[in-house]
Each structure stands twice: as C-alpha cells, then as structure tokens.
Amino acid sequence: MRRAFSLRARVAAATALGAIIIVSLIGWYVAAAISRNNVLQLDRRLELASDVVVPRAQTFEMFLGFLGESEAFGITIRQNGTVRASTQPELPALGPGSTTVDVDGVPFRVYTADVPTRAGATVSIAVPLSEAQDITDDQQWQVLRAGVLAVGASTVLGWLLGGRAVRPLMRLTRDVAREPPVPPRRSTGVREADELAAAVADMLQRVEDARARTESALETARDFAAVSAHELRTPLTAMRTDIEVLRTLDLSDEQRQEILADLQRTQGRVETTLGALEKLASGELTTAAERVPMDAVDVADLVARDAARSVPGVAVRVEATEPVPLHGHPAGLRLALDNAVRNAARHGRASTVVIGVERTSTGARIVVDDDGTGIPEAERERVFGRFERGAGAAPGGSGLGLALVAQQAHLHGGTARMEESPLGGARVVLEVGEDPGPIRRSADR
C-alpha cells in the first residue's frame, strides 16, 4: 500500500519547492550580475592603465621588447596595423573598446585605444580573464551556499508553521476518532478548518440520525412482530382447530359447510390484519425526504370518489371553500381518510359521511363526520391504539384502522382525536402541519 504523506510534510515540501524555484531564479540573476560586474571592474582597470600608457606610447615602445613573455598582462602598440612594440604573447589587432579574445589558448580581456598624438597608432592592453573569473566563481559559490541555506531554512519554517496550521485538523481528527465521536468545535480561527469541522459535524449528525432511524425501525419491527404474533395466534389457533375437526370427525354436510364458512371468515380476518400491519410498517419507515407538495382538498375528493365503490350505500361528500396546500405524503393522508370513512361505515353503521377541510394558522384541519352510532367518550382515546376495538365495533375487524389514522396524523406533524359529531355519530379530527410550497393537484391521481 502506498504510504500517504502527512499534510504537515506536504506543506514543508511545498515550501521547499517554492523556495527552490525562487532561490534558483534569484541565484541565476545574481550570478549573471556578479559575472558581468566583475568583467566591468576589469574593464575599468584596463581603462585606467590605458590612461597611463597611451600618452607615453613612445616611451613604452623603447622597453616593451625587453619585458619578454608575461602571463600577468600584455601590451601591444601598432602603427597603421604594424606592430611597433609588444610583450609576449602578442595581442591581435582590434578596434577601439573592450573585448575578450583567446591568445594562444588563454582568454584575455583586451582594451584598445587610439593614440591621439599619432595618427593610426593604437595601444592594446590586456589581462587574463581568469582574474575576474576567479572572483566571480568565489562569489557565485557564496550565492549558491546562501541559496541552499535559504531553502533549508524555508523547509524548516514550513515544517514548524505547517504544524501550527494543521493543529486544528489534528484536533478534529482526534475528536472524530473518539468513541463515540465528539462533535468538533465550530470555531478554531482557521477558515478551512472551521468549514471542515462544520462538514464533519453535519456528517456525524446525519450518521446519528440514520442510526436513530435504524434503531427506531428495528424497534418497530420487533414491536410489530410481538403484537402480530399475539393478535394472529387466536385466529390461527381457531383455524387449526377447525382443520383438525374436519380431518378427524365424520361431519354432516351442514356441519362441514359451517366449519368451512368459519375458516373463510377467520382467513379473511388474518388477511385483513396482515394488510393493516403492512400499511402501519410502511408508515413507520416513511422519511421526510419523501414528502411532496399536495392539496388536502384533492386528497379528500379522491377518498369520496373511491368510497362510492368501497362502501356502497354510504353518501360521502367533501366540504371545502378553498384549496389547502400541504407538504406531505398524499398516499398516507389518503390512507388515513379512507380508514376513517370505512370505520364510520362499518363500525359506526353510518349512512352519511362528510369530510371537511379547512386551512388553519398552523396548517390544515380535516374532520370526518358521520351520522352513525358514535363512540362512547371513555373509548375515544383508546381506539387509536393498535388492535384496539370499540365496544360496539362490528365483528371481524383488525383493530388497526384508527391506528393508521393516528400514525398518518403524526407523520404529517399533527394529531388525531375523536369527538362527538354534529350529525349524531362520531367525528375524527386530524390536525396536520402546513407548508408554503406549490400545490401539485395531480400528485396521487
């Protein structure tokens, strides 16, 4: 596995690389400037020497030939291109000014000047270029050493300052690595660290929310399993008894038909209970992200339209004066109203059901009134529990219809309660939360 470098090491390496680039550019410029400056200094020396030699050119002609070969300097005097006097080695003929030439393989810096008192006479004075080059090499080595020290110092400073810069990140790492993770501090004085801390805190919150939802779902599953086992045990035991009777006893056709009818009723009860449990489980696992804009009046209209098929003989109508926008689960709200209508028709024996929808300061108020037998005041809170049935309920129900109503009211940020209806029967009241989002009237059609 490739080893990952720490952020502190990366900062130090980046600082070193930046220092190398800057020092290299500056060093190249300084080295070139040093070389050029030393050559100019050498030219000035030659010019000063020329100021001494040129006025005395005739004098120097008399003894230059006696100097012999010299490695320290060179002087050559010419008259109209003819050498009148020279040290050894002889300098080449050049125009006025400074230039660098090779003489017998040795580089010389040469300065040539005209003799103003003698027409066509020139004096060339030279010194080995090594005089300037030696000084240049020494100075350039000093610049190189200074550059290396600067890069080293920059790297060390990058390491030290990088440690201070990444300290908030190291603290954040320690906090997150704890068990359980500690929410990071939001203010560290470093903008990037604060932004990362905020992102990590949000992530930890999302993880915690997901864990809580998972635990809630598991708890719900365990609760459903326990309650379902309890509620289904009785009808399943009755079905097993009926099957044993059919298998072991010699029954008449009338007795056999009676037991088969009982089996069919019990099977229907089990199927209804399982369907209601499935709907309850779906509601428990619903998340806020699944909510959509809707109109509560549209949902009530759909329920009234379906009631003509599901509860024939019961007149269901909707009373509303304006659209009531909500943000929620259209299918869930429709399920709650369906169950309230079915409960009124089946257990309340109602012939008329009115669904009223109105806007409130906190959202919407939905009431389902019926003209049935009603529910005693002592039972009005209890019947919203799971597998709870009123004293006057029709046989065969699962006891989950009003539990679904209460669940959906809770999922929509509200409550459900039972009251006495002005029509003479029961009134189911759903108070649900509001949302200012746009209405999607065709959401559930």
KETILO-782252 format. One line per field, with one value per residue (C-alpha): residue number from 0; z, x, y. Coordinates in nm, 2 decimals. Last residue first. Layout:
<pts>
pos: (NUM,...)
z: (Z,...)
x: (X,...)
y: (Y,...)
</pts>
This chain:
<pts>
pos: (444,443,442,441,440,439,438,437,436,435,434,433,432,431,430,429,428,427,426,425,424,423,422,421,420,419,418,417,416,415,414,413,412,411,410,409,408,407,406,405,404,403,402,401,400,399,398,397,396,395,394,393,392,391,390,389,388,387,386,385,384,383,382,381,380,379,378,377,376,375,374,373,372,371,370,369,368,367,366,365,364,363,362,361,360,359,358,357,356,355,354,353,352,351,350,349,348,347,346,345,344,343,342,341,340,339,338,337,336,335,334,333,332,331,330,329,328,327,326,325,324,323,322,321,320,319,318,317,316,315,314,313,312,311,310,309,308,307,306,305,304,303,302,301,300,299,298,297,296,295,294,293,292,291,290,289,288,287,286,285,284,283,282,281,280,279,278,277,276,275,274,273,272,271,270,269,268,267,266,265,264,263,262,261,260,259,258,257,256,255,254,253,252,251,250,249,248,247,246,245,244,243,242,241,240,239,238,237,236,235,234,233,232,231,230,229,228,227,226,225,224,223,222,221,220,219,218,217,216,215,214,213,212,211,210,209,208,207,206,205,204,203,202,201,200,199,198,197,196,195,194,193,192,191,190,189,188,187,186,185,184,183,182,181,180,179,178,177,176,175,174,173,172,171,170,169,168,167,166,165,164,163,162,161,160,159,158,157,156,155,154,153,152,151,150,149,148,147,146,145,144,143,142,141,140,139,138,137,136,135,134,133,132,131,130,129,128,127,126,125,124,123,122,121,120,119,118,117,116,115,114,113,112,111,110,109,108,107,106,105,104,103,102,101,100,99,98,97,96,95,94,93,92,91,90,89,88,87,86,85,84,83,82,81,80,79,78,77,76,75,74,73,72,71,70,69,68,67,66,65,64,63,62,61,60,59,58,57,56,55,54,53,52,51,50,49,48,47,46,45,44,43,42,41,40,39,38,37,36,35,34,33,32,31,30,29,28,27,26,25,24,23,22,21,20,19,18,17,16,15,14,13,12,11,10,9,8,7,6,5,4,3,2,1,0)
z: (-0.92,-0.64,-0.73,-0.97,-0.76,-0.71,-0.49,-0.46,-0.12,0.17,0.41,0.68,0.96,1.03,1.27,1.20,1.37,1.36,1.44,1.56,1.52,1.57,1.26,1.49,1.56,1.90,1.92,1.84,1.81,1.56,1.59,1.37,1.21,0.90,1.02,1.34,1.15,0.95,1.26,1.42,1.11,1.08,1.45,1.36,1.12,1.32,1.53,1.28,1.22,1.20,1.42,1.40,1.67,1.95,2.24,2.05,1.91,2.00,1.79,1.78,1.97,1.83,1.99,2.34,2.31,2.22,2.45,2.76,2.54,2.39,2.02,1.76,1.64,1.29,1.14,1.03,1.05,0.92,1.01,0.84,0.99,0.79,0.85,1.16,1.12,0.99,0.64,0.61,0.50,0.59,0.50,0.55,0.59,0.56,0.61,0.92,1.07,1.32,1.28,0.90,0.76,1.01,1.02,0.64,0.62,0.89,0.71,0.37,0.54,0.69,0.36,0.16,0.40,0.35,-0.03,-0.05,0.18,0.30,0.22,0.24,0.03,0.13,-0.17,-0.09,0.04,0.15,0.22,0.08,0.03,0.12,0.10,0.22,0.03,-0.14,0.09,-0.13,-0.47,-0.38,-0.12,-0.40,-0.51,-0.15,-0.10,-0.42,-0.32,0.02,-0.15,-0.38,-0.07,0.11,-0.18,-0.24,-0.22,-0.18,0.12,0.05,0.21,0.54,0.57,0.58,0.77,1.03,0.75,0.56,0.88,0.95,0.60,0.63,0.96,0.80,0.53,0.78,0.99,0.69,0.57,0.92,0.94,0.59,0.70,1.01,0.80,0.55,0.83,0.98,0.65,0.62,0.97,0.88,0.55,0.73,0.98,0.71,0.51,0.81,0.99,1.05,1.27,1.23,0.94,0.95,1.33,1.29,1.03,1.25,1.54,1.32,1.21,1.57,1.66,1.36,1.47,1.83,1.74,1.49,1.75,1.98,1.69,1.53,1.85,1.90,1.54,1.51,1.82,1.70,1.36,1.53,1.75,1.44,1.25,1.55,1.58,1.21,1.23,1.53,1.34,1.04,1.26,1.42,1.08,0.97,1.28,1.23,0.87,0.98,1.24,0.98,0.74,1.02,1.12,0.76,0.73,1.06,0.95,0.62,0.80,1.07,1.40,1.55,1.57,1.52,1.77,1.65,1.77,1.98,1.82,2.05,2.06,1.98,1.62,1.54,1.82,1.75,1.38,1.47,1.69,1.41,1.17,1.42,1.45,1.07,1.06,1.37,1.23,0.89,1.07,1.20,0.88,0.66,0.88,0.85,0.47,0.44,0.64,0.42,0.10,0.24,0.34,-0.01,-0.16,0.07,-0.03,-0.40,-0.36,-0.19,-0.47,-0.71,-0.52,-0.55,-0.91,-1.00,-0.82,-1.01,-1.33,-1.30,-1.27,-1.51,-1.79,-1.83,-1.86,-2.18,-2.31,-2.67,-2.79,-3.13,-3.37,-3.70,-3.65,-3.35,-3.09,-3.01,-2.96,-3.02,-2.75,-2.73,-2.41,-2.40,-2.16,-2.22,-2.26,-2.29,-2.59,-2.75,-2.72,-2.69,-2.71,-2.48,-2.58,-2.47,-2.69,-3.00,-3.28,-3.26,-3.39,-3.21,-2.89,-2.90,-2.64,-2.54,-2.49,-2.78,-2.98,-3.32,-3.46,-3.80,-3.85,-3.92,-3.62,-3.35,-2.98,-2.80,-2.42,-2.22,-1.86,-1.59,-1.80,-1.94,-2.21,-2.25,-2.09,-2.31,-2.61,-2.41,-2.34,-2.62,-2.73,-2.37,-2.41,-2.74,-2.60,-2.31,-2.35,-2.42,-2.12,-1.82,-1.94,-2.08,-1.73,-1.61,-1.90,-1.82,-1.46,-1.57,-1.80,-1.50,-1.30,-1.59,-1.61,-1.24,-1.27,-1.56,-1.36,-1.05,-1.24,-1.40,-1.06,-0.91,-1.19,-1.16,-0.78,-0.80,-1.03,-0.83,-0.50,-0.62,-0.76,-0.46,-0.21,-0.38,-0.37,-0.01,0.09,-0.10,0.08,0.42,0.35,0.22,0.54,0.75,0.55,0.62,0.35,0.25,0.21,-0.09,0.00)
x: (-5.45,-5.20,-4.99,-5.24,-5.30,-4.94,-4.96,-4.65,-4.47,-4.60,-4.60,-4.86,-4.89,-5.18,-5.47,-5.69,-6.03,-6.25,-6.61,-6.85,-7.23,-7.51,-7.45,-7.30,-7.02,-6.89,-6.52,-6.22,-5.86,-5.58,-5.26,-5.02,-4.68,-4.78,-4.63,-4.83,-5.15,-5.05,-5.00,-5.33,-5.53,-5.34,-5.42,-5.78,-5.79,-5.58,-5.84,-5.83,-6.21,-6.41,-6.70,-6.86,-6.74,-6.98,-6.74,-6.46,-6.16,-5.79,-5.55,-5.31,-5.42,-5.65,-5.95,-5.82,-5.87,-6.23,-6.32,-6.44,-6.64,-6.85,-6.82,-7.08,-7.38,-7.37,-7.44,-7.08,-6.83,-6.47,-6.28,-5.96,-5.78,-5.49,-5.17,-5.06,-5.28,-5.56,-5.70,-6.01,-6.12,-6.45,-6.52,-6.89,-7.01,-7.38,-7.53,-7.33,-7.31,-7.04,-6.84,-6.86,-6.94,-6.77,-6.46,-6.45,-6.46,-6.18,-5.98,-6.01,-5.91,-5.59,-5.50,-5.55,-5.32,-5.05,-5.09,-5.06,-4.75,-4.66,-4.63,-4.97,-5.18,-5.55,-5.75,-6.06,-6.42,-6.42,-6.69,-6.64,-6.92,-6.97,-7.32,-7.30,-7.49,-7.18,-6.87,-6.57,-6.71,-6.87,-6.60,-6.34,-6.49,-6.50,-6.14,-6.03,-6.21,-6.04,-5.70,-5.78,-5.89,-5.56,-5.37,-5.02,-4.65,-4.42,-4.28,-4.05,-3.75,-3.93,-3.90,-4.16,-4.05,-4.33,-4.59,-4.48,-4.50,-4.85,-4.96,-4.81,-4.98,-5.32,-5.27,-5.17,-5.48,-5.71,-5.56,-5.60,-5.96,-6.03,-5.88,-6.10,-6.41,-6.32,-6.25,-6.59,-6.75,-6.57,-6.68,-7.05,-7.02,-6.89,-7.17,-7.43,-7.26,-7.26,-6.94,-6.72,-6.46,-6.08,-5.98,-6.26,-6.22,-5.85,-5.89,-6.14,-5.89,-5.61,-5.82,-5.91,-5.54,-5.46,-5.74,-5.60,-5.23,-5.26,-5.30,-5.02,-4.78,-4.86,-4.80,-4.46,-4.35,-4.48,-4.30,-3.98,-4.01,-4.08,-3.78,-3.57,-3.71,-3.64,-3.29,-3.24,-3.39,-3.16,-2.86,-2.96,-2.99,-2.66,-2.50,-2.66,-2.54,-2.19,-2.19,-2.31,-2.03,-1.78,-1.90,-1.88,-1.54,-1.42,-1.55,-1.39,-1.06,-1.07,-1.15,-0.88,-0.96,-1.08,-1.45,-1.70,-1.56,-1.59,-1.88,-1.71,-1.72,-1.83,-1.57,-1.31,-1.16,-1.38,-1.22,-0.87,-0.91,-1.05,-0.75,-0.52,-0.71,-0.69,-0.31,-0.26,-0.15,0.06,0.25,0.28,0.45,0.72,0.75,0.74,1.00,1.22,1.18,1.23,1.55,1.68,1.59,1.76,2.07,2.10,2.06,2.33,2.56,2.49,2.55,2.88,2.97,2.89,3.12,3.41,3.35,3.32,3.65,3.82,3.66,3.77,4.14,4.09,4.02,4.40,4.50,4.52,4.63,4.61,4.76,4.68,4.86,4.70,4.77,5.00,4.91,4.56,4.69,4.38,4.26,4.23,4.11,4.17,4.03,4.23,4.13,4.43,4.45,4.75,4.56,4.19,3.99,3.75,3.66,3.69,3.70,3.88,3.92,4.14,4.47,4.57,4.78,5.14,5.24,5.47,5.50,5.47,5.63,5.59,5.34,5.22,4.85,4.89,5.12,5.07,5.15,5.09,5.07,5.01,4.94,5.01,5.13,5.43,5.68,5.98,6.00,6.28,6.06,5.84,6.14,6.15,5.79,5.68,5.84,5.67,5.33,5.35,5.01,4.86,5.02,4.88,4.52,4.54,4.60,4.29,4.09,4.23,4.12,3.78,3.75,3.83,3.55,3.32,3.41,3.35,3.00,2.90,2.99,2.82,2.51,2.49,2.53,2.26,2.01,2.07,2.05,1.72,1.57,1.71,1.61,1.25,1.22,1.40,1.19,0.87,0.98,1.08,0.75,0.56,0.77,0.70,0.33,0.32,0.50,0.24,-0.04,0.11,0.23,0.04,0.23,0.13,0.00)
y: (1.06,1.10,1.40,1.56,1.87,1.95,2.26,2.48,2.50,2.70,2.40,2.34,2.09,1.85,1.85,1.54,1.53,1.21,1.29,1.02,1.00,1.25,1.47,1.73,1.47,1.38,1.39,1.16,1.28,1.28,1.48,1.68,1.69,1.50,1.17,1.21,1.24,0.94,0.73,0.84,0.74,0.41,0.34,0.42,0.13,-0.12,-0.31,-0.59,-0.60,-0.93,-0.84,-0.49,-0.24,-0.15,-0.20,-0.02,-0.20,-0.17,-0.37,-0.08,0.22,0.49,0.32,0.41,0.79,0.78,0.48,0.67,0.92,0.64,0.60,0.71,0.51,0.66,1.00,1.06,1.34,1.32,1.64,1.78,2.08,2.23,2.40,2.60,2.91,2.69,2.60,2.40,2.05,1.89,1.52,1.44,1.08,0.97,0.63,0.54,0.19,0.32,0.00,-0.05,0.29,0.51,0.29,0.28,0.66,0.70,0.43,0.60,0.93,0.79,0.61,0.93,1.11,0.84,0.83,1.21,1.21,1.56,1.93,2.09,2.33,2.38,2.48,2.69,2.66,2.29,2.04,1.69,1.43,1.06,0.90,0.54,0.28,0.14,0.15,0.06,0.17,0.50,0.55,0.58,0.92,1.05,0.94,1.11,1.43,1.43,1.41,1.70,1.90,1.82,1.98,1.84,1.94,1.63,1.44,1.15,1.33,1.34,0.96,0.68,0.37,0.39,0.44,0.13,-0.07,0.05,-0.04,-0.39,-0.43,-0.33,-0.59,-0.86,-0.79,-0.80,-1.13,-1.28,-1.17,-1.31,-1.64,-1.64,-1.57,-1.85,-2.09,-2.02,-2.07,-2.40,-2.50,-2.43,-2.61,-2.92,-2.91,-2.89,-3.16,-3.39,-3.45,-3.76,-3.62,-3.63,-3.41,-3.15,-3.12,-3.08,-2.81,-2.63,-2.64,-2.52,-2.23,-2.14,-2.15,-1.92,-1.68,-1.66,-1.65,-1.37,-1.09,-1.21,-1.29,-0.96,-0.77,-0.93,-0.90,-0.54,-0.44,-0.60,-0.43,-0.10,-0.14,-0.23,0.08,0.30,0.17,0.23,0.58,0.66,0.53,0.74,1.04,0.97,0.94,1.26,1.44,1.30,1.43,1.77,1.78,1.67,1.95,2.21,2.09,2.11,2.46,2.56,2.40,2.59,2.92,2.89,3.06,2.73,2.80,2.51,2.27,1.92,1.69,1.42,1.07,0.79,0.65,0.90,0.92,1.23,1.43,1.31,1.40,1.75,1.81,1.71,1.94,2.23,2.16,2.17,2.54,2.51,2.21,2.39,2.67,2.44,2.23,2.54,2.71,2.41,2.40,2.77,2.75,2.47,2.66,2.97,2.77,2.63,2.97,3.12,2.83,2.90,3.28,3.21,2.98,3.26,3.49,3.25,3.18,3.55,3.63,3.35,3.47,3.83,3.74,3.44,3.69,3.73,4.10,4.30,4.64,4.74,5.07,5.22,5.45,5.55,5.92,5.99,6.24,6.10,5.74,5.52,5.28,4.90,4.72,4.34,4.08,3.77,3.40,3.17,2.93,3.10,3.43,3.39,3.71,3.91,4.27,4.63,4.93,5.06,4.81,4.50,4.38,4.07,4.08,3.95,3.69,3.82,4.20,4.42,4.71,4.87,4.62,4.73,4.79,5.17,5.20,4.93,4.91,4.58,4.54,4.22,4.14,3.88,3.59,3.78,3.68,3.92,4.26,4.38,4.43,4.66,4.89,5.15,5.13,5.22,5.57,5.63,5.53,5.77,5.94,5.59,5.41,5.59,5.64,5.28,5.15,5.33,5.18,4.84,4.87,4.99,4.68,4.45,4.61,4.56,4.20,4.17,4.33,4.10,3.79,3.92,4.01,3.66,3.50,3.74,3.65,3.28,3.30,3.49,3.23,2.94,3.10,3.14,2.79,2.63,2.83,2.72,2.36,2.38,2.54,2.27,2.01,2.17,2.19,1.83,1.72,1.89,1.74,1.40,1.18,0.87,0.54,0.34,0.00)
</pts>
